[in-house]
Amino acid sequence: MAALRVNSVPAKWMACTAVLVLVAPDVRATEPNPQVAARESNTELAGGDATVFDVSPKAFGFPVPDLDDESRAAFFIGHSFFLRNWVAGGPPSSRAGLGPFFNARSCSACHANDGRGHPPEPGQPLVEVLMRLSVPGAGAHHEPLPDPVYGGQIQGQAIPGVHPEADVVATYTQLPGQFGDGEYFSLRRPTYSVTNLGYGPLASDALLSPRVAPAMAGMGLLEAVPESELRAIAQQQARAGQGVHGHLNSVWDAVAGQMAVGRFGWKAEQPTVFQQTAGAFNEDMGLTSPLFPRESYTAGEARVCALKSPSDQPEVSAKILHDVALYSRSLAVPGRRGMTDATVLRGEKLFQQAGCTVCHASTLHTGDSDLPPLAHQTIHPYTDLLLHDMGDGLSDHRPTFDATGNDWRTPPLWGIGLVSTVNGHTFFLHDGRARNLTEAILWHGGEAQTAGENFRHLSKSDRDAFIAFLNSL
């Protein structure tokens, strides 16, 4: 199979940073093979055979090449529901059942062009940022405990006749700093205020955590990386003794009915794309499904609003859930650009020397998959999918399964240089506080402190080369 090269999106459809150094090894016990070595050195094919080459605003929205006819049909059906605005009222249907509380009317409202959300302007309510909510303690599966009145997420919109839960407003404080060569910079630290509470006060010890919608390309590939490879990377980091010691999150898999490795979400709190998709329907849009058949509002809110008992029929059918999850799993990865550029090559070397590839592992491998184009690929996502302590500066002080407040999953970097093209901004990190890649690196603390400081002490020309490399991914 060959990677797909495209120049533009067909008219018939439009698609709805952590750190330090040692490249993670190929943990598979195989004899040296020249063909394998050639493939692993070809980081232009970021997603292996699931790579496409497009630099348009639709770059994140292509299906992986070589899907069979049945999967390809499901991809486009899933795409249509990903774009579709859901509506309130009426019996369950192909697009009825929104709310009563919700954050967005469609998946694409937060993941525009399958890309990354952005934070609100200072003083404006959150739109493409979710506010997770819990109270201290943990549930039966070590999951966060919801607020007794507002549940596990603040939802700022509601159907007609129902008062929204609340507004969440962000303000920013500027933190001055200085590069090693004397140039000044400023970072912005967000503070969040919950206002216009519709159903009484939050719990006095409520824990809040903002989450920007991440880009979606390559999720199916990351899902197919064997757990054994991730554990091997964690063991290698621990043996290296350099202060980097990533670990996997152990989360509840609602389909399997048991604990599983977390891979998705900012704290790796979801085990599969399927469960993440069903959870987003339920929490973000107030839609029930076969996996999560209960409405997302609390009993207290139901009493205040005199909400009717929900229908026994899921608002998102099993077929719709399957197709949207398959769509999300089947989004191809954009290939790298400018790989022969001297500045990019210098930046890549500086990235390695700074210590960034310990966590942002350049190469992973997929195992078996029910989608053949995703199986047995050498991929270059620049992530280890592990949780790392990123320091107090980035902490949300909110545990999530085995993730502490300081822990964040290493985000994949593939496609990061196309965010400005796809989504029209360069806001990064879990809450979008970083206004560009430079600021994102400077926020790195904890296990990433050394790498962040190495970057801060580079010369201006070396910092520019470093960023040029990231923009080539």
Secondary structure, DSSP 8 states (H G I E B T S, - for coil): ---EE-SS--TT--------S------S-----HHHHHHHH-TTSTTGGGEEE--STTTT--B-TT--HHHHHHHHHHHHHHH---B-SSSS-SSB---SEES-SSSTTTSGGG-------TTSB-SSEEEEEEEEEE-TTS-EE-BTTTBTEE--EE-TTS--S-EEEEEEEEEEEE-TTS-EEEEEEEEEEEES-SSS---TT-EEEEEE----TTHHHHHTS-HHHHHHHHHHHHHHTSS---B-EEEEETTTTEEEEE-BTTTT-BS-HHHHHHHHHHHHH----SSS-S-SS-HHHHHHHT-----SS-SS-HHHHHHHHHHHHTB-EE----TT-HHHHHHHHHHHHHTTTTTS-S-EE----SSGGGTT-EE--S----EEE--GGG-----BTTB-TTEEE----TTGGGHHHHHS---BSTTS-BSSHHHHHHT--GGGHHHHHHHHTS-HHHHHHHHHHHHH-
